[in-house]
Amino acid sequence: MHKKKTLCLLAGFVFFLSFLSSSIVLAAEDDSTSSIVYNYASIDTLTDEQRNNIIQGNPSETNLHDSENYLFVYQKEDLKTEQNKNSNVSGNKMLLKTGDTGSNKGLVTLGSAFILGSIVFFSWKKKQRKHFLLIFIFLGGSGFTSSFAYAIEQEYLREPVSVIAPKGTKETKKPEVISGYTYIGYIHTFDNNNVPIPEKKGTVIVNYQNENGDTLIPSETLEGTLGKTFETTLKDIEGYSYKRVEGNPKGVFSETTQVVTYVYTKVPVAEGNILINYVDQEGNEIHESQIISGNIGDLYDASTDNYQLKIEGYTLDTTKLPSNIKGVIKQQKQEVRFVYNKEVQDATITIKFIDSDGNPFTLYNLMTYKNGSLIPRYPNLDKYHMQLDYNKQLYNQGEQVPNIVLQSKIDETYSLPEKMTFKILDAEGNEVSQVGSVNEDTSYSGIRYWQNYNQIPDNREGIVDSENIVITYRILAYVFSTPPDEE
């Protein structure tokens, strides 16, 4: 008798554990996963509110919560239009609410089933009780009783399906085909486990600035639990000395952000100067000097366009760049010297010929000179020419002599002859010492050449110091005459 009672109690305990295991199976997921339950119900078991929440189509949500519940809703193919209010109420009690797993009702059903099983067990025939007890233990251990109780409680169209999936997974579950029912939509509910409330934090910003409010070193941010103490740090900054602090350097973290500012003043240091000079190849200053000032020990750089100047009329001699174009400012005097080449500029030298009246000089026409009296004395006189001894240039009789333009450069030296002479050439190009004819008084006169014989230009030689230099020669005819014949 004692063994039978023990066996009976063992069966009940196993049966109870099977229900309990079904109620805690969802506790296995962690914060990064979702527990998803799929249920299947007929629309006639839903309340009006639940019916209004039906979503047509298949689920496509992204599962982001600890618990995700999908209720697939079906309609019976021969369902009548009128619904009994009692069936609605009954169905409403059997559906899962948000976050409800149905484990409490399962325990109630467990108790009822346990009592019913005990009555049947003790009222059965002695031989059959052992068989029943073994079946009871088997069903309880396998969890079948859990599913059976769950089906009685929910009145779903089929057994629920539970899965664990990573949060952020897109829902792709499709409703099952259930014979005699047509799928019409689904209801989606969800819930989250309780999350611990994080501790509130306070912030302290620590600044390091000069007296103008400029940042000297990066600011620091201190964070801590409200009510906990904090302490800021006074730091050494090179070239600056601490002056004062604004705000509380020590205190407790509060909900309001606190600001602590350490103020520094610059430590004065000795200054030095770098003198920048600009000279030509002879060392003559060609531009106003510049000065680079700074603290002793600071770096300087005179290689920039601010100091390597472009000076009109000169080009920087890059072969003579100073070795100290960059360096450190020192206490003693320092000089950076830039040497320039003078640019070679084009210039012209104009030789101008004028007559005694200041008009452009014109050579004589020998054919008309002395009323044509030279023609009988000099055959082919019309083919005679004049030649300038300076450049051997030939000119025609009666021609106005144009200016002679010479190309030169600024600062170049030049030199022209004291005399410019136009000589007479015969038809064969031979120099003729003179041409003349007898006058009525039997005297003889004529021309030997044309020349500036009584005046020399002051600027015939020198240095080109302007873009155009004009040198003027006053040309006169050099004539001769012999006295008349004596009778």
Summary of the structure (lengths in Angstrom):
residues: 487
radius of gyration: 62.3
end to end distance: 205.0
largest distance: 205.1
contacts: 1265
relative contact order: 0.09
helix: 21%
strand: 38%
